[in-house]
Amino acid sequence: MTILVFPSALEAAANFAREAGQWGRRVVGASSLEVDPNTPAFDAWARLPFIGAPDFFDALAALVAREQVTEFYTPHAPTFHLLEHELPRRLPGLKVIGPGPFRRQMDRVTDALADGQAGLGIASAYAQAPSPLPAALLGGLLAQVETIHGECSREKVLALCGIVPTAPRGDIVEIGALYGKSSYVLNRIGAWCGIGATLCVDPWNLGLSVQTDAPTHIQEASGGWDWDVVYAGFLVAMLACASAPFNYLRMASADAHALYVNSRAVTSAEFGETPLAGSIAVLHLDGNHDEAAVAEDFALWGPLVAPGGWIIFDDYNWPHGDGPRKVADRAIVEYGPRVRRSFVGGGAMFINLTA
């Protein structure tokens, strides 16, 4: 079956063609322009008259017959409005895909607001207090975060959105950022609540990323990444959506810790100079999951967490190893009465220290 996309000159049309092509669909593009920059995105391309031209429907019918088109997609609102009304009588066998650009966009907005409103209840439950976040902010964040690759589940995102607003003033430090999915959540909520600077630490290095305690197939998975591309992906995500103050260190956890305790600022070419508080409000441990690596990260950074602050051990419930669980359990015992509360959310262990 073949899909016709018109007008193909819009970027949304090219994006649709690429996605449909990944699913094995043949996609024909058509435009009223003499030169369409998106022509290479389609399996075939043709020129059609503008929709107001008297010969538009005759030309459309000829193209549909020639290319054996069965479905039609348009990201262009006026085209959708016209064809929604005219196709049933002119080309009744041609199916229009989707609800149309206006409805599609309105659905995105209403869905995001509904997700945000529902998410506030979950975030508030994790915080054990009403969330200060607007539904529109949370809904937008839940939509945006899914554009960033990563294994941070929605449940964990909502847990982060619950606890970050309750943190004391200080730095938000993340050990292990990958593409920046949880980095974005921590930074956006932290900045909105005025908690402090966000600092992401990750070497983006194969040798330091292999988790030797995990099964062989998990170890081998790290070798499938081009870690320079992963690092570039982090920059693509965070340069577009980071809220100041934000920065990162591309280095091992121990090296970053030495810099952190001896400096009150971090500088990068992309984000400039970022002042730091030197005390940690939220510590997110999501680096190498080997027990020794988690233990080292916690030993280095844990003592810097401020009273009332949070320590998050990612993948406390992890089917491929128990390093985070063992270290987190020991931490809870060692903290003793300093633990105000602890809970598991989205597979991560959240520990809140007394103020």
Secondary structure, 3 states (H helix, E strand, C coil): CEEEECCCCCHHHHHHHHHHHHCCCEEEEEECCCCCCCHHHCCEEEECCCCCCCCHHHHHHHHHHHHCEEEEECCCHHHHHHHHHHHHHHCCCCEECCCCHHHHHHHHHHHHHHHHHHHHHHHHHHHCCCCCCCHHHHHHHHHHHCCCCCCCCHHHHHHHHHHHHHCCCCEEEEECCCCCHHHHHHHHHHHHHCCCCEEEECCCCHHHHCCCCCCHHHHHHHCCCCHHHHHHHHHHHHHHHCCCCEEEECCCHHHHHHHHHHCCEEEECCCEEEECCCCEEEEEECCCCCHHHHHHHHHHHHHHEEEEEEEEECCCCCCCCCHHHHHHHHHHHHHHHHEEEEEEECCEEEEEECC
